[in-house]
């Protein structure tokens, strides 16, 4: 393992701890803060007529969890021996789910700027970043997309969009958005335009967003706030994460007055303090998309 391990990092340091695991012959990674527990699979109850990627349900300390077979997700092959597998108990989007993997290797601490973004050829895959450690490539996976693809929806996305009412005044507000997921950028684009927010500028990592904001300040000085209403950012992004982006914005003599809304699957009661520590004006958990519109209204209208 590389560097220090087992430590929840302070916010905005530009570093992340990832858990390395193996499925088949390939090495993958997940952000440690998404992983609540690692356990050996004891028993699984099959679910009739479920998605092929769903291995079944299991009981962990009185909680019934859906178990997803990562071998099927990644290789379209059923795990031949579930009871010899390890499971990652994860929590995001206010949902707990377990993922079957072959082996857990350990924890690595790395900088977000050392995570390479996938090139355009594989941009819509489950891989959101590549990490090189000890001559190995660890593929950082989009666990939320795995769940979304299985459910064929994004949680309460469809329900939430029905609750949104169009407001013409929102079209006068310019929003800057940073999220590395094509799926989430598409969702945000659809929902915000439905609400009336049509002046949207998207970036797929925090560094791009910060560079753009700095260029606007260089060009317009304090008047840039007249043309930008708010920044909406994810947390997990290659090159620069959302906590670091927020901290840099709030430490800037001019940018600090820009409202920053963190919109991430990692917003939980346990982790809310991380956004507060870097100065975020608001934090929203995906997929509370209708609530997000209300929060944007609060800071821009």
C-alpha positions in Angstrom: 0.0 0.0 0.0 1.1 3.5 -0.7 1.4 6.4 1.8 -0.6 6.6 5.0 -3.7 4.5 5.3 -6.9 4.3 7.3 -7.2 8.1 7.9 -10.2 10.2 6.9 -8.6 13.1 5.2 -9.3 16.7 6.0 -11.4 18.5 3.4 -9.9 20.5 0.5 -6.4 19.0 0.7 -6.5 17.7 -2.9 -6.0 14.1 -1.7 -8.2 11.1 -1.5 -8.0 7.6 -0.1 -9.0 4.8 -2.4 -9.6 1.1 -1.6 -8.0 -1.2 -4.1 -9.9 -4.4 -5.0 -9.8 -7.1 -7.7 -12.4 -8.6 -9.9 -11.2 -11.2 -12.3 -7.6 -10.2 -13.2 -8.2 -6.5 -13.1 -7.6 -4.0 -10.3 -10.2 -1.4 -9.4 -10.7 1.4 -6.8 -13.4 3.1 -4.8 -13.3 6.2 -2.7 -12.8 5.0 0.9 -15.5 7.3 2.3 -18.1 5.4 0.3 -17.1 2.1 1.9 -18.6 1.5 5.3 -17.5 -2.1 5.8 -15.8 -5.1 4.2 -17.3 -8.5 5.0 -17.3 -12.1 3.9 -20.4 -13.3 2.2 -22.3 -15.8 4.3 -25.6 -16.3 2.6 -27.5 -14.7 -0.2 -31.2 -15.0 -0.9 -32.0 -14.9 -4.6 -34.5 -12.3 -5.8 -37.0 -13.6 -8.5 -37.0 -11.8 -11.8 -34.2 -9.4 -10.8 -31.6 -7.9 -13.0 -28.8 -10.3 -13.9 -26.3 -8.1 -12.0 -28.2 -8.5 -8.7 -26.9 -11.5 -6.9 -29.6 -11.3 -4.3 -30.2 -10.0 -0.8 -28.2 -10.5 2.4 -28.7 -9.7 6.0 -26.1 -7.6 7.9 -26.9 -6.8 11.5 -30.6 -6.7 10.9 -30.4 -4.7 7.7 -31.5 -6.2 4.4 -29.0 -5.2 1.7 -29.1 -5.7 -2.1 -26.0 -7.4 -3.3 -24.6 -6.6 -6.7 -22.3 -9.0 -8.5 -19.4 -6.9 -9.8 -18.1 -9.8 -12.0 -21.4 -9.7 -14.0 -21.3 -5.9 -14.1 -17.8 -5.8 -15.4 -17.4 -9.0 -17.4 -21.0 -10.2 -18.0 -20.2 -13.5 -16.2 -21.9 -14.7 -13.0 -19.7 -15.1 -9.9 -19.3 -18.9 -9.7 -18.7 -19.0 -6.0 -20.4 -16.2 -4.1 -19.6 -17.6 -0.7 -15.9 -17.3 -1.4 -16.3 -13.6 -2.3 -15.8 -10.4 -0.3 -18.4 -7.7 -0.2 -18.0 -3.9 0.0 -20.8 -2.4 2.0 -21.2 1.1 0.4 -23.4 4.1 1.1 -24.1 6.9 -1.3 -27.2 8.7 -2.5 -28.6 7.9 1.0 -28.7 4.2 0.0 -26.7 1.2 1.3 -25.8 -1.5 -1.1 -23.2 -4.3 -1.2 -20.9 -5.2 -4.1 -19.3 -8.6 -4.5 -15.6 -8.5 -5.4 -12.9 -11.3 -5.6 -10.3 -9.8 -3.3 -9.6 -6.6 -1.4 -5.9 -5.4 -1.6 -5.7 -2.3 0.6 -5.9 1.5 0.8 -3.8 4.1 -1.0 -3.6 7.9 -0.4 -3.2 9.9 -3.6 -3.7 13.3 -5.0 -6.8 14.0 -7.2 -4.4 15.6 -9.7 -2.7 12.2 -10.1 -6.0 10.6 -11.3 -6.1 10.6 -15.0 -9.4 11.2 -16.8 -10.4 8.6 -19.3 -10.0 9.7 -22.9 -12.9 10.4 -25.1 -13.0 6.8 -26.5 -14.1 5.3 -23.1 -15.6 8.4 -21.6 -19.0 6.9 -21.2 -17.8 3.7 -19.4 -17.9 3.0 -15.7 -14.3 4.2 -15.3 -14.1 7.8 -14.0 -10.4 7.8 -13.6 -7.1 5.8 -13.9 -4.6 5.6 -11.1 -1.1 4.3 -11.6 0.4 2.6 -8.5 3.4 0.3 -8.5 3.2 -0.2 -12.3 -0.5 -1.2 -12.0 -3.5 0.6 -13.4 -6.3 0.9 -10.9 -9.6 1.9 -12.5 -11.7 4.2 -10.3 -15.3 3.2 -10.9 -18.5 5.1 -11.0 -20.5 3.0 -8.4 -23.5 5.3 -8.7 -23.8 4.6 -12.4 -23.7 0.9 -11.7 -26.7 1.2 -9.5 -28.4 3.7 -11.9 -28.0 1.4 -14.9 -29.4 -1.6 -12.9 -32.4 0.5 -11.8 -32.6 2.1 -15.3 -33.2 5.5 -13.6 -31.5 7.9 -11.3 -33.3 7.4 -8.0 -36.0 10.1 -7.6 -34.9 11.9 -10.7 -38.0 11.3 -12.7 -40.3 12.0 -9.7 -38.4 15.1 -8.8 -38.6 16.7 -12.3 -42.4 16.5 -12.1 -42.3 18.7 -9.1 -40.4 21.5 -10.8 -42.2 24.5 -12.2 -40.8 26.8 -14.9 -39.8 30.3 -13.9 -38.8 32.8 -16.7 -36.6 34.8 -14.2 -34.2 31.8 -14.0 -33.1 32.3 -17.6 -31.3 35.5 -16.5 -29.0 33.5 -14.2 -25.8 32.0 -15.3 -24.7 28.8 -13.6 -21.3 27.1 -13.6 -21.4 23.3 -13.1 -18.6 20.8 -12.5 -19.3 17.0 -12.6 -17.2 14.3 -14.2 -20.2 12.1 -15.0 -21.8 12.5 -18.4 -24.9 11.0 -17.0 -25.2 13.5 -14.2 -24.3 16.4 -16.4 -27.1 15.3 -18.8 -29.5 15.0 -15.8 -28.6 18.4 -14.5 -29.0 19.9 -18.0 -32.4 18.4 -18.5 -33.8 19.3 -15.1 -32.4 22.9 -14.8 -33.6 23.8 -18.3 -37.0 22.4 -17.4 -36.9 24.8 -14.4 -35.9 27.8 -16.6 -32.1 27.8 -15.9 -31.0 27.8 -19.6 -27.7 29.7 -19.2 -25.5 26.7 -18.1 -21.7 26.2 -18.5 -20.5 22.7 -17.7 -17.0 21.3 -16.9 -16.0 17.7 -16.2 -13.5 18.5 -13.5 -12.9 21.0 -10.8 -9.6 22.4 -12.3 -11.3 23.4 -15.5 -14.1 25.1 -13.6 -11.6 27.0 -11.4 -9.5 28.1 -14.4 -12.6 29.4 -16.1 -13.7 31.3 -13.0 -10.2 32.8 -12.6 -10.2 33.9 -16.3 -13.6 35.6 -15.7 -12.2 37.5 -12.7 -9.1 38.5 -14.7 -11.3 39.9 -17.4 -14.1 41.5 -15.4 -12.9 41.9 -11.8 -15.6 42.1 -9.2 -18.2 42.7 -11.9 -18.0 39.0 -12.8 -20.6 38.4 -10.1 -23.1 40.2 -12.2 -22.8 37.5 -14.9 -22.4 34.4 -12.7 -25.1 33.4 -10.2 -23.7 30.2 -8.6 -21.2 27.3 -8.8 -22.7 23.8 -8.5 -20.0 21.1 -8.0 -19.7 17.4 -7.4 -17.1 16.2 -4.9 -15.4 13.2 -6.7 -13.6 14.5 -9.8 -10.2 13.7 -11.4 -7.6 16.6 -11.4 -9.4 18.6 -8.7 -12.2 17.5 -6.3 -15.1 19.6 -5.3 -13.9 20.2 -1.8 -10.6 21.6 -3.0 -12.5 23.6 -5.7 -14.8 25.1 -3.0 -11.9 25.9 -0.7 -9.9 27.7 -3.5 -13.0 29.7 -4.5 -13.7 30.8 -0.9 -10.1 31.7 -0.3 -10.0 34.0 -3.3 -10.4 37.7 -2.6 -13.1 38.1 -5.3 -14.4 34.6 -6.0 -15.3 34.2 -2.3 -18.6 36.0 -2.9 -19.8 33.4 -5.4 -22.3 31.0 -3.9 -21.0 27.4 -4.0 -23.5 24.5 -3.8 -22.0 21.0 -3.5 -24.3 18.4 -5.2 -22.9 15.0 -4.5 -23.8 11.4 -3.5 -21.3 11.8 -0.6 -23.4 14.2 1.3 -24.3 12.3 4.5 -24.8 13.2 8.1 -21.3 11.9 8.8 -19.6 13.8 6.0 -21.6 17.1 6.0 -18.9 18.8 8.1 -16.3 18.4 5.3 -18.3 20.8 3.0 -18.8 23.2 5.9 -15.1 23.3 6.6 -14.2 24.5 3.1 -17.0 27.2 3.1 -19.7 25.6 0.9 -22.9 27.8 1.0 -25.1 24.7 0.7 -24.8 20.9 0.3 -27.3 18.7 -1.5 -27.4 14.9 -1.8 -28.0 13.4 -5.2 -30.6 12.8 -6.4 -32.6 15.6 -4.6 -32.9 17.4 -7.9 -36.1 19.4 -7.1 -34.6 20.5 -3.8 -31.5 21.6 -5.7 -33.6 24.0 -7.8 -35.0 25.5 -4.7 -31.5 26.0 -3.2 -30.2 27.6 -6.4 -33.2 29.9 -6.4 -32.4 31.0 -2.8 -28.9 32.2 -3.8 -29.6 33.6 -7.3 -33.1 35.0 -7.5 
